[in-house]
Amino acid sequence: MNDQQHPYDPYYPQPQIIGYDEYGQPVYQQPQQGYGYDPYAQQQYPEQQQYQEQPSQYQGQPQPSNEPQYDPYGQQGYGYSSYDTGQQWAAQPEAAAPVAPAAPPAAPAAPVAAPAGVPGQRPASERSAPARPAPDDDREYRTEQFSFIEEPDEDSEDVIDWLKFTESRSERREEARRRGRNRIIALVVVLVLAVVGGVGYLWSAGMLPGASEEERKGNTATGPQKRDTIVVHLHNTTGGGTSTVLLVNNTTTRQGTSVLIPNSVVVADGEGAATTLGKSVEDDGSSGTREAIGNLLGAPITGTWRLDTPYLDTLVDLVSGIETDTDTDVPDTKKGADPLVRKGEKQSLNGRAAVAYATYRGPGEAETKQLQRFGQVMFAVLRKISDNPESATMTVESLTQIFDPSLSEKDLGAALAKLAEHAKVGDYKTALLPVGQDGALSDGASDSVVKDILGGKVTAPEAGDVPRVSLRDGSGKKATEAARIVLINGGYTFVGGGDADVQEKSQVVYGDDLQKATAAEVAKTLGLPAGSVTKGKPSGAAAVTVILGQDYKVPGAR
C-alpha cells in the first residue's frame, strides 16, 4: 500500500513531494483532475465528459458537485477513505495551487512512509521515528480500537436479574424438595410409632393372638409393683357389728382384689396393746384402725371408707341393682313375708336385699361366711359402677354422706372406677386373710395374701423405722400382756398377739438374715437366753415373732 490514500496502481501517476507539514509528514502535489482516479470505472457522466473535452472552459471553476463519481465499493464523494489515518482526500480544482496544511488532529497520527524510490523523500534519519508498541504488547490491534469491549452492555442488568431469578427459582425448588423429604420422613416416623404403640398396647392388654392367660399375667411377679389400697368398714346400723374389706388395685399387673379381714384378727391399738380388729374399729376409729392394719400387714393403706348400711342400700339402687350368686335364703324381718333373698345363681338384688345378704350370718355359722357374702356384694357393685372417674365420682357424691378426711369423694370415685375396670373384664378376685383360732395370722398368710396381694414384705428397717414384733403365748401363764408392755417400753412396735400351744422353750423367730440382730435384741429385752433366737417364718408382716415358752419369767411374778 502507498503512503497516499489511493490504492497502489503502477499506471497511476505518482505524486511528487512538495514539502513537509509541521508534523514532519510529506505533502504531495495534488492531481490535476478533480475526480479521483478509478481504474475500474466503465463509464462517465455527460458533465464529466464535457469537462474533460473542454478543460479551458472550466479552468479555475469548481467541479460539479451534484453528479457523484462511480464508486465500485459503494462509497460516495470525491475521494476514498484512508486505510491508515481515516482521512479523506477532497477533490481540488485543476489549478496546482499549494494547499494549506490541514488542522492538526486531536492526537498526532503516525507518519505515513513514502514508497521506496519516490523522488524527494526525506532520508530515514531525518524522519520522525514511528511510535512503537509497548514491549509486552505484540498484538496487531489494540483493545481501544474495539469499543464494544469497554462499553457496558445495556442488557447486563437484565442478564443479572435473569440469573438471580433462575438461582432463586432453583433454591425454591430445592427447598420444596427438602420440605417434601422432611414431610415423608415425619410421616414414616409417625406411622412407625403408631404401629409400635398399637402392638405394645395390644401386647400389654393381652389382646394379641396366641396370648394365653398365663402370658397376660406373666408380668405380675417380677419387679416392684404399685398398689393402691383402701379399707372399707361396713357398719350395720340395725343389727350392730362391722365388717372389713381391703380393696386393692394393683396398677402394675392391672389386677383388682378384695381382701376380707376377719374381726377376730389381733392388732395393736394406739398404745401398743393387743386388741381385735372389731374392737379397734369401734374404739379407735378409722385412723387408729387403718394404722393398726398397716402395721399388721406391712402394707400402706391409702384411706378409709366408712360405709354404713343405709348408704350401701342407696349405692346399690344408684347403680340400678346388682346380680350375684347367693348361697342361702335370707328371711325378711317381717314375720310371714317372703325371703328377701333367694338362694341361687345370678340373683337380682335391690338395695334392701343387698344389705340383707351382705350382713346375714346364719345360726351357727362362722364369721367368715358373713364376711364372704359382703365381699360378693362389693364385687357386684364394682361391676355396675362406671369405669369413668367422673361418672363414678358423681355416683359417690349422690350418696351425700360424710367421708373420712383421708379419702375425698373425688379420690374414692377415681379408685372405684379403676377397680370397676378390672371387675368388668374379669381381672378381679376375692381373698380371705387366714387367721388362726387365737387371732394370729396363720403360717400361710404371709405368702398367699400379705406378700402376693398386698405387697407386704419384711425388710431391714430403714433409719428411724421401729421393728415390728408379734407375740404368741405358749407359756401357759397368760403372759401376753406383761410381755407386750416390756416390748413397747423397749421401743418396739407391737403388731398383735395371741395364744399358742404350750411349749417348754421360748423362741424368737426372724425370717431375714438382716433381722437377726433385731431378734437378738428382742430376746435380751424379754430376758430370754441367746439360744432362743432362731430363723424361721415370723407371723404376718412382723420382723420378729416371739413364742413364749414355760421358761419365760413374767416380770413381777414370784
DOGU-206628 format. One line per field, with one value per residue (C-alpha): residue in one letter; x, y, z; residue number from 1. Coordinates in Angstrom, 2 decimals, padded with zeros to 5 digits, always signed. Layout:
BEGIN
residu [A;...] $
c1 [X;...] $
c2 [Y;...] $
c3 [Z;...] $
num [NUM;...] $
END
This chain:
BEGIN
residu [M;N;D;Q;Q;H;P;Y;D;P;Y;Y;P;Q;P;Q;I;I;G;Y;D;E;Y;G;Q;P;V;Y;Q;Q;P;Q;Q;G;Y;G;Y;D;P;Y;A;Q;Q;Q;Y;P;E;Q;Q;Q;Y;Q;E;Q;P;S;Q;Y;Q;G;Q;P;Q;P;S;N;E;P;Q;Y;D;P;Y;G;Q;Q;G;Y;G;Y;S;S;Y;D;T;G;Q;Q;W;A;A;Q;P;E;A;A;A;P;V;A;P;A;A;P;P;A;A;P;A;A;P;V;A;A;P;A;G;V;P;G;Q;R;P;A;S;E;R;S;A;P;A;R;P;A;P;D;D;D;R;E;Y;R;T;E;Q;F;S;F;I;E;E;P;D;E;D;S;E;D;V;I;D;W;L;K;F;T;E;S;R;S;E;R;R;E;E;A;R;R;R;G;R;N;R;I;I;A;L;V;V;V;L;V;L;A;V;V;G;G;V;G;Y;L;W;S;A;G;M;L;P;G;A;S;E;E;E;R;K;G;N;T;A;T;G;P;Q;K;R;D;T;I;V;V;H;L;H;N;T;T;G;G;G;T;S;T;V;L;L;V;N;N;T;T;T;R;Q;G;T;S;V;L;I;P;N;S;V;V;V;A;D;G;E;G;A;A;T;T;L;G;K;S;V;E;D;D;G;S;S;G;T;R;E;A;I;G;N;L;L;G;A;P;I;T;G;T;W;R;L;D;T;P;Y;L;D;T;L;V;D;L;V;S;G;I;E;T;D;T;D;T;D;V;P;D;T;K;K;G;A;D;P;L;V;R;K;G;E;K;Q;S;L;N;G;R;A;A;V;A;Y;A;T;Y;R;G;P;G;E;A;E;T;K;Q;L;Q;R;F;G;Q;V;M;F;A;V;L;R;K;I;S;D;N;P;E;S;A;T;M;T;V;E;S;L;T;Q;I;F;D;P;S;L;S;E;K;D;L;G;A;A;L;A;K;L;A;E;H;A;K;V;G;D;Y;K;T;A;L;L;P;V;G;Q;D;G;A;L;S;D;G;A;S;D;S;V;V;K;D;I;L;G;G;K;V;T;A;P;E;A;G;D;V;P;R;V;S;L;R;D;G;S;G;K;K;A;T;E;A;A;R;I;V;L;I;N;G;G;Y;T;F;V;G;G;G;D;A;D;V;Q;E;K;S;Q;V;V;Y;G;D;D;L;Q;K;A;T;A;A;E;V;A;K;T;L;G;L;P;A;G;S;V;T;K;G;K;P;S;G;A;A;A;V;T;V;I;L;G;Q;D;Y;K;V;P;G;A;R] $
c1 [+000.00;+001.24;+001.61;-001.07;-004.69;-005.32;-004.55;-001.28;-001.53;+001.61;-000.10;-001.25;+000.98;+002.92;+002.57;+005.57;+006.51;+006.32;+007.16;+006.57;+003.97;+004.63;+004.49;+007.15;+004.72;+005.26;+002.84;+002.17;+001.23;-002.48;-003.60;-004.68;-008.05;-010.80;-012.11;-010.28;-008.85;-010.82;-009.29;-012.46;-014.81;-016.59;-018.49;-018.57;-021.35;-022.00;-021.00;-017.71;-017.06;-017.73;-015.37;-012.63;-013.13;-013.10;-010.76;-010.15;-013.74;-013.69;-010.33;-010.48;-014.06;-015.21;-016.23;-019.89;-021.00;-024.34;-023.01;-021.29;-018.46;-018.94;-017.56;-017.19;-017.20;-020.41;-018.74;-019.99;-017.90;-014.85;-012.27;-011.61;-011.07;-007.53;-006.73;-004.22;-005.37;-009.06;-008.74;-010.34;-008.76;-011.07;-011.29;-009.32;-009.52;-007.17;-005.01;-001.92;-002.12;-000.39;-002.79;-002.61;-001.93;-005.00;-005.64;-003.79;-005.91;-006.65;-003.80;-000.87;-001.14;+001.78;+003.69;+002.91;+006.01;+006.54;+007.01;+010.51;+012.24;+009.99;+011.96;+012.24;+011.68;+013.38;+016.08;+015.15;+017.48;+015.53;+012.08;+010.34;+010.55;+007.18;+005.60;+006.49;+004.17;+004.90;+007.42;+004.81;+002.25;+002.95;-000.61;-001.56;-004.57;-005.07;-008.07;-009.09;-009.87;-012.81;-015.36;-017.63;-015.02;-015.03;-018.61;-021.05;-023.61;-027.06;-028.55;-026.09;-028.58;-031.25;-028.85;-028.00;-031.68;-032.36;-029.53;-030.86;-034.34;-033.17;-031.00;-033.83;-036.18;-033.66;-033.35;-037.13;-037.31;-034.58;-036.33;-039.59;-037.82;-036.25;-039.61;-041.13;-038.44;-038.92;-042.66;-042.15;-039.65;-042.00;-044.90;-042.86;-041.78;-045.37;-046.56;-043.79;-044.55;-048.26;-047.64;-045.21;-047.53;-050.52;-048.68;-047.34;-050.81;-052.27;-049.43;-049.77;-053.53;-053.12;-055.12;-052.54;-053.45;-051.99;-051.55;-052.70;-053.97;-050.61;-048.79;-051.10;-050.32;-046.64;-045.61;-047.18;-044.42;-041.27;-040.04;-041.58;-045.33;-047.53;-050.71;-053.49;-055.32;-058.33;-060.08;-063.90;-065.75;-069.39;-071.31;-074.57;-076.71;-079.57;-078.04;-074.73;-071.22;-068.80;-067.26;-063.91;-062.58;-059.49;-059.95;-056.58;-055.79;-052.51;-051.74;-048.69;-050.46;-053.86;-055.46;-058.14;-058.64;-060.92;-059.11;-061.52;-060.21;-061.93;-062.81;-061.01;-057.53;-055.35;-053.91;-052.24;-054.09;-052.64;-050.80;-049.44;-051.91;-053.28;-056.86;-059.05;-059.92;-063.60;-062.83;-060.34;-062.99;-065.40;-062.88;-060.04;-061.99;-060.86;-057.37;-056.27;-057.59;-056.05;-052.66;-053.08;-053.90;-050.96;-048.60;-050.01;-049.75;-046.76;-048.70;-049.63;-053.32;-054.36;-057.62;-060.73;-064.29;-066.88;-069.94;-072.99;-075.74;-078.17;-075.53;-074.93;-078.68;-078.58;-075.43;-076.96;-080.07;-077.95;-076.33;-079.77;-079.33;-076.80;-076.62;-074.78;-074.85;-076.36;-075.56;-078.57;-082.05;-082.24;-085.56;-087.40;-087.57;-091.32;-092.99;-094.78;-093.12;-091.25;-087.47;-085.68;-083.04;-083.48;-080.67;-079.46;-077.29;-077.49;-079.97;-081.01;-080.85;-082.02;-080.55;-082.53;-081.89;-078.20;-077.81;-079.68;-077.45;-074.18;-074.92;-076.59;-074.99;-076.97;-077.27;-074.02;-072.21;-068.65;-067.90;-066.10;-069.34;-070.96;-067.72;-067.68;-071.25;-070.17;-067.34;-069.82;-071.93;-068.90;-067.76;-071.23;-071.37;-067.98;-069.21;-072.10;-070.22;-068.91;-065.24;-065.16;-063.70;-066.05;-069.16;-068.02;-067.38;-070.92;-072.28;-070.27;-071.41;-075.02;-074.67;-074.48;-072.53;-069.70;-066.42;-063.28;-060.70;-058.22;-060.38;-062.30;-065.24;-063.08;-060.35;-062.88;-064.62;-061.32;-060.38;-063.75;-063.54;-060.18;-061.47;-064.62;-062.46;-060.82;-064.11;-065.83;-063.18;-062.76;-059.41;-060.74;-060.72;-061.61;-059.25;-059.71;-056.90;-056.01;-056.36;-055.94;-058.19;-056.13;-056.50;-052.92;-052.11;-051.63;-048.42;-049.78;-050.93;-047.51;-047.22;-050.79;-052.10;-049.57;-046.78;-048.55;-051.64;-050.74;-047.06;-046.17;-042.58;-040.42;-037.11;-034.28;-035.63;-034.51;-033.16;-035.88;-038.04;-039.20;-039.02;-042.42;-042.77;-045.65;-046.25;-047.80;-048.13;-047.27;-046.12;-049.45;-049.08;-051.23;-048.11;-049.13;-049.97;-046.83;-044.56;-046.33;-045.57;-041.93;-041.63;-043.31;-041.10;-038.13;-039.03;-040.59;-043.90;-046.29;-048.37;-050.51;-050.59;-052.45;-052.31;-050.22;-049.76;-047.83;-044.16;-041.13;-038.64;-039.25;-038.39;-037.53;-038.07;-036.72;-037.08;-034.50;-030.82;-030.80;-033.21;-031.02;-029.52;-033.02;-034.15;-031.17;-032.08;-035.72;-034.63;-032.41;-035.25;-037.60;-034.90;-034.70;-031.45;-029.48;-030.06;-033.75;-033.07;-033.78;-034.51;-037.99;-041.18;-042.46;-046.21;-047.68;-045.51;-043.70;-039.94;-039.72;-042.22;-041.82;-043.31;-043.22;-042.46;-042.57;-039.06;-040.29;-040.33;-043.21;-041.97;-043.19;-044.30;-042.80] $
c2 [+000.00;+003.53;+006.41;+008.18;+007.49;+005.69;+002.04;+001.32;+001.30;+001.04;+003.05;+005.78;+008.89;+009.11;+012.42;+014.45;+015.72;+019.49;+019.90;+018.71;+019.80;+020.86;+017.25;+016.13;+014.39;+014.80;+016.98;+015.75;+017.68;+017.39;+015.64;+017.85;+016.19;+016.94;+013.45;+010.59;+008.01;+004.81;+002.15;+000.12;+002.83;+001.80;+005.00;+008.71;+011.11;+013.62;+016.55;+014.92;+014.03;+017.61;+018.82;+016.58;+017.59;+021.33;+021.90;+025.53;+026.34;+025.18;+026.47;+027.99;+026.81;+024.28;+020.85;+019.95;+018.74;+017.28;+014.43;+011.71;+009.67;+005.98;+004.10;+000.36;-000.13;+001.80;+004.88;+008.35;+011.51;+012.57;+010.61;+007.39;+006.78;+006.22;+002.83;+004.21;+007.56;+007.54;+010.93;+011.59;+013.41;+016.08;+016.90;+020.02;+022.28;+021.61;+024.65;+023.46;+025.91;+024.99;+023.61;+024.83;+022.11;+020.76;+021.50;+019.10;+016.22;+015.70;+013.22;+013.10;+010.20;+008.07;+009.40;+007.78;+006.32;+007.21;+004.43;+003.37;+005.10;+008.19;+011.26;+013.89;+011.51;+012.50;+010.27;+007.84;+009.59;+012.86;+011.42;+011.17;+007.72;+005.97;+005.16;+001.69;-000.55;-001.46;-004.23;-006.63;-005.78;-007.67;-007.68;-006.27;-004.44;-002.55;-003.08;+000.59;+000.04;-002.16;-000.02;-002.96;-004.25;-001.20;-000.11;-001.58;-003.97;-002.47;-005.87;-006.73;-005.79;-007.90;-010.81;-010.44;-010.23;-013.34;-015.20;-014.12;-015.27;-018.66;-019.05;-018.14;-020.44;-023.27;-022.53;-022.59;-025.91;-027.33;-026.02;-027.57;-030.89;-030.66;-029.93;-032.80;-035.16;-033.91;-034.49;-038.00;-038.78;-037.34;-039.36;-042.56;-041.89;-041.26;-044.43;-046.48;-045.06;-045.70;-049.31;-049.91;-048.23;-050.21;-053.50;-052.60;-051.77;-055.00;-056.96;-055.29;-055.78;-059.44;-058.97;-060.32;-063.63;-066.59;-064.82;-067.12;-066.17;-067.09;-064.89;-061.97;-062.37;-063.09;-059.61;-059.87;-061.30;-059.58;-056.21;-053.74;-053.27;-050.31;-050.80;-048.53;-049.90;-048.54;-050.10;-050.33;-050.71;-051.76;-050.63;-052.47;-049.73;-052.17;-055.37;-053.94;-055.04;-054.22;-055.95;-055.00;-055.50;-054.14;-053.01;-053.44;-052.06;-053.40;-050.84;-052.80;-056.08;-054.45;-056.74;-055.93;-057.83;-057.72;-058.92;-059.97;-059.36;-061.18;-059.16;-061.70;-060.84;-059.39;-055.94;-053.40;-050.34;-046.83;-047.67;-050.93;-053.08;-056.20;-055.93;-057.35;-055.66;-055.47;-053.64;-051.36;-050.18;-049.36;-047.89;-046.40;-045.21;-045.01;-043.59;-045.80;-048.94;-048.03;-047.68;-050.92;-052.86;-051.32;-052.33;-055.85;-056.49;-054.31;-052.62;-048.93;-048.09;-045.07;-044.20;-045.38;-045.60;-045.97;-047.43;-047.58;-049.98;-047.21;-045.85;-049.33;-049.58;-046.26;-047.18;-050.40;-048.57;-045.85;-048.50;-049.99;-053.10;-055.91;-059.53;-062.28;-065.94;-066.45;-069.39;-069.14;-067.73;-064.50;-064.16;-060.90;-059.19;-059.17;-062.34;-064.27;-062.35;-063.98;-064.17;-061.05;-063.12;-066.47;-068.96;-069.45;-068.26;-064.78;-063.45;-059.83;-057.77;-054.27;-052.07;-053.54;-057.16;-056.46;-055.08;-058.06;-060.53;-058.68;-058.64;-062.05;-064.64;-067.78;-069.67;-071.46;-070.03;-068.78;-065.11;-065.67;-066.79;-063.42;-061.69;-063.59;-062.50;-058.90;-059.48;-060.80;-057.68;-055.38;-057.21;-056.99;-053.25;-052.67;-054.40;-051.94;-048.72;-046.77;-047.14;-043.44;-041.47;-038.51;-040.71;-042.80;-039.62;-038.40;-041.68;-041.26;-037.66;-038.79;-040.74;-037.41;-039.00;-037.58;-039.16;-039.72;-036.93;-039.50;-040.19;-037.47;-038.05;-037.45;-039.83;-042.51;-042.11;-042.49;-045.58;-047.24;-046.51;-048.30;-051.27;-051.33;-051.54;-054.72;-056.20;-055.74;-057.74;-060.46;-059.31;-059.33;-061.81;-062.09;-063.47;-064.21;-063.32;-066.55;-066.11;-068.76;-069.51;-067.19;-064.31;-064.50;-064.75;-068.31;-069.51;-069.33;-065.74;-064.30;-065.84;-066.02;-062.63;-060.40;-060.82;-061.61;-059.44;-056.63;-056.50;-056.61;-057.68;-057.55;-055.95;-054.40;-051.36;-048.03;-045.25;-044.18;-047.29;-049.23;-053.03;-054.74;-057.59;-060.02;-062.22;-065.64;-067.00;-070.67;-070.34;-071.32;-068.29;-065.70;-063.67;-061.86;-058.53;-058.48;-059.30;-056.68;-053.94;-054.94;-054.82;-051.40;-049.99;-051.43;-049.30;-051.94;-051.85;-054.50;-055.75;-058.41;-061.32;-064.49;-067.84;-070.81;-074.39;-074.74;-075.43;-075.67;-073.42;-069.88;-068.93;-065.62;-066.15;-063.95;-064.52;-062.24;-062.50;-058.73;-059.09;-061.49;-058.70;-057.33;-060.78;-060.98;-057.59;-058.66;-061.82;-059.77;-057.31;-060.15;-061.84;-064.88;-066.76;-066.09;-069.66;-068.92;-066.88;-068.96;-068.47;-069.27;-067.57;-064.67;-064.13;-061.73;-058.75;-058.72;-058.54;-060.82;-063.18;-064.20;-067.50;-067.57;-070.91;-072.14;-070.82;-067.25;-065.42;-062.97;-059.64;-059.13;-062.75;-064.95] $
c3 [+000.00;-000.85;+001.51;-000.47;+000.02;-003.25;-003.75;-005.36;-009.13;-011.31;-014.08;-011.85;-011.98;-008.77;-006.92;-006.06;-002.63;-002.49;+001.16;+004.71;+007.25;+010.79;+011.95;+009.54;+007.17;+003.38;+001.43;-002.10;-005.20;-005.88;-009.09;-011.98;-012.44;-009.99;-009.78;-008.26;-010.50;-010.70;-012.87;-012.67;-013.89;-017.07;-017.87;-017.16;-016.66;-019.52;-017.48;-016.63;-020.26;-021.31;-018.67;-019.95;-023.56;-022.87;-019.97;-020.77;-020.26;-016.72;-015.64;-012.19;-011.61;-009.10;-010.28;-010.42;-007.04;-007.96;-010.01;-007.95;-009.32;-009.76;-006.83;-007.27;-003.48;-002.93;-001.43;-002.24;-002.60;-004.42;-002.60;-000.73;+002.90;+004.01;+005.36;+007.83;+009.10;+008.31;+006.47;+003.12;+000.14;-001.12;-004.81;-005.81;-008.82;-011.65;-010.77;-008.93;-006.10;-002.86;-000.31;+003.22;+005.73;+007.49;+011.13;+013.41;+014.72;+018.37;+018.61;+016.19;+013.84;+012.92;+009.90;+006.60;+004.98;+001.34;-001.12;-001.78;-004.66;-004.62;-005.53;-002.86;+000.03;+003.23;+004.48;+007.22;+009.65;+009.26;+009.62;+012.97;+014.47;+014.49;+017.79;+018.95;+020.92;+024.48;+024.93;+026.24;+023.53;+020.32;+019.08;+015.66;+017.13;+020.34;+022.63;+022.41;+018.73;+019.80;+021.55;+022.44;+024.92;+027.14;+026.66;+029.24;+027.95;+028.05;+028.81;+031.59;+034.33;+032.65;+032.48;+036.18;+037.05;+034.99;+036.73;+040.09;+039.10;+037.90;+041.00;+043.36;+041.48;+041.82;+045.52;+045.89;+044.10;+046.30;+049.41;+048.24;+047.70;+051.16;+052.79;+050.89;+052.12;+055.70;+055.46;+054.19;+056.95;+059.61;+058.23;+058.28;+061.87;+062.95;+061.26;+062.86;+066.29;+065.79;+064.79;+067.65;+070.13;+068.91;+069.09;+072.52;+073.76;+072.39;+073.92;+077.30;+077.20;+076.29;+073.07;+070.64;+069.01;+070.83;+074.14;+076.90;+080.30;+081.82;+079.28;+080.03;+083.71;+083.15;+084.24;+087.68;+089.82;+088.63;+089.73;+092.14;+091.85;+092.61;+094.59;+095.81;+098.84;+100.71;+103.70;+103.78;+107.07;+106.74;+109.83;+110.46;+111.93;+112.63;+113.97;+115.10;+114.31;+111.49;+108.52;+106.99;+103.48;+101.71;+098.07;+096.35;+092.90;+091.55;+088.82;+087.69;+086.96;+086.36;+088.90;+091.47;+094.72;+097.73;+100.87;+103.60;+107.13;+110.00;+113.07;+115.23;+113.95;+116.67;+116.11;+118.34;+119.45;+119.66;+122.88;+121.53;+123.47;+121.80;+120.59;+117.89;+114.66;+115.59;+118.82;+117.12;+114.64;+117.44;+119.86;+117.87;+114.88;+111.29;+111.60;+114.50;+112.83;+109.49;+111.15;+113.07;+109.89;+108.08;+110.87;+110.99;+107.25;+106.48;+103.66;+103.35;+103.41;+101.32;+103.06;+104.87;+103.53;+106.27;+104.61;+106.85;+105.73;+104.66;+102.26;+100.86;+100.23;+098.32;+096.41;+095.05;+093.92;+092.24;+090.03;+089.25;+091.36;+091.33;+090.31;+092.23;+093.15;+096.62;+098.93;+101.25;+101.70;+103.68;+105.52;+105.74;+109.11;+108.84;+110.01;+107.30;+104.47;+101.63;+101.96;+100.87;+099.06;+097.39;+097.14;+093.57;+090.72;+089.24;+091.71;+091.16;+094.32;+095.03;+097.73;+100.61;+099.57;+099.01;+102.55;+103.99;+102.16;+102.99;+106.73;+107.11;+109.38;+109.87;+113.15;+113.98;+111.01;+111.26;+110.98;+107.71;+105.99;+106.53;+105.51;+102.23;+101.44;+101.98;+099.52;+096.93;+097.22;+096.86;+093.73;+092.20;+092.96;+091.31;+088.15;+087.91;+088.74;+085.75;+084.97;+084.06;+087.01;+086.51;+086.38;+089.36;+091.35;+090.56;+091.94;+095.15;+095.51;+095.18;+098.43;+100.31;+103.13;+105.20;+104.21;+106.18;+105.68;+104.39;+101.31;+099.47;+097.16;+094.09;+095.26;+096.14;+092.78;+090.92;+092.98;+092.40;+088.65;+088.40;+090.34;+088.19;+085.08;+086.41;+087.58;+084.20;+082.33;+084.94;+086.36;+089.89;+092.74;+096.42;+099.10;+102.79;+105.21;+107.05;+110.82;+113.49;+116.44;+118.60;+116.18;+114.92;+111.26;+110.10;+108.55;+105.01;+105.36;+104.66;+101.19;+099.90;+100.95;+102.67;+100.14;+096.86;+097.10;+099.47;+098.68;+102.36;+102.96;+105.98;+105.10;+107.01;+108.83;+107.48;+109.62;+112.04;+111.47;+114.52;+114.23;+114.33;+116.80;+117.17;+120.20;+120.87;+124.37;+124.84;+128.45;+129.99;+132.30;+130.49;+129.96;+126.73;+128.35;+130.52;+127.56;+125.40;+127.93;+128.08;+124.28;+123.97;+126.72;+124.86;+121.82;+119.58;+117.73;+118.93;+115.99;+117.57;+119.89;+120.58;+122.25;+121.18;+122.24;+125.49;+124.92;+127.16;+125.44;+124.18;+120.63;+118.96;+115.21;+112.41;+108.67;+107.09;+107.99;+108.28;+111.20;+113.17;+115.25;+115.96;+117.14;+119.50;+120.98;+121.44;+123.29;+125.58;+126.22;+127.29;+129.39;+127.12;+126.51;+123.33;+122.24;+121.78;+118.64;+115.52;+111.87;+110.64;+109.42;+111.50;+111.63;+109.13;+108.36;+111.69;+111.62;+114.64;+116.23;+119.86;+121.03;+124.81;+126.48;+130.04;+130.59;+130.30;+133.64;+133.95;+135.39;+138.98;+139.37;+142.10] $
num [1;2;3;4;5;6;7;8;9;10;11;12;13;14;15;16;17;18;19;20;21;22;23;24;25;26;27;28;29;30;31;32;33;34;35;36;37;38;39;40;41;42;43;44;45;46;47;48;49;50;51;52;53;54;55;56;57;58;59;60;61;62;63;64;65;66;67;68;69;70;71;72;73;74;75;76;77;78;79;80;81;82;83;84;85;86;87;88;89;90;91;92;93;94;95;96;97;98;99;100;101;102;103;104;105;106;107;108;109;110;111;112;113;114;115;116;117;118;119;120;121;122;123;124;125;126;127;128;129;130;131;132;133;134;135;136;137;138;139;140;141;142;143;144;145;146;147;148;149;150;151;152;153;154;155;156;157;158;159;160;161;162;163;164;165;166;167;168;169;170;171;172;173;174;175;176;177;178;179;180;181;182;183;184;185;186;187;188;189;190;191;192;193;194;195;196;197;198;199;200;201;202;203;204;205;206;207;208;209;210;211;212;213;214;215;216;217;218;219;220;221;222;223;224;225;226;227;228;229;230;231;232;233;234;235;236;237;238;239;240;241;242;243;244;245;246;247;248;249;250;251;252;253;254;255;256;257;258;259;260;261;262;263;264;265;266;267;268;269;270;271;272;273;274;275;276;277;278;279;280;281;282;283;284;285;286;287;288;289;290;291;292;293;294;295;296;297;298;299;300;301;302;303;304;305;306;307;308;309;310;311;312;313;314;315;316;317;318;319;320;321;322;323;324;325;326;327;328;329;330;331;332;333;334;335;336;337;338;339;340;341;342;343;344;345;346;347;348;349;350;351;352;353;354;355;356;357;358;359;360;361;362;363;364;365;366;367;368;369;370;371;372;373;374;375;376;377;378;379;380;381;382;383;384;385;386;387;388;389;390;391;392;393;394;395;396;397;398;399;400;401;402;403;404;405;406;407;408;409;410;411;412;413;414;415;416;417;418;419;420;421;422;423;424;425;426;427;428;429;430;431;432;433;434;435;436;437;438;439;440;441;442;443;444;445;446;447;448;449;450;451;452;453;454;455;456;457;458;459;460;461;462;463;464;465;466;467;468;469;470;471;472;473;474;475;476;477;478;479;480;481;482;483;484;485;486;487;488;489;490;491;492;493;494;495;496;497;498;499;500;501;502;503;504;505;506;507;508;509;510;511;512;513;514;515;516;517;518;519;520;521;522;523;524;525;526;527;528;529;530;531;532;533;534;535;536;537;538;539;540;541;542;543;544;545;546;547;548;549;550;551;552;553;554;555;556;557;558] $
END
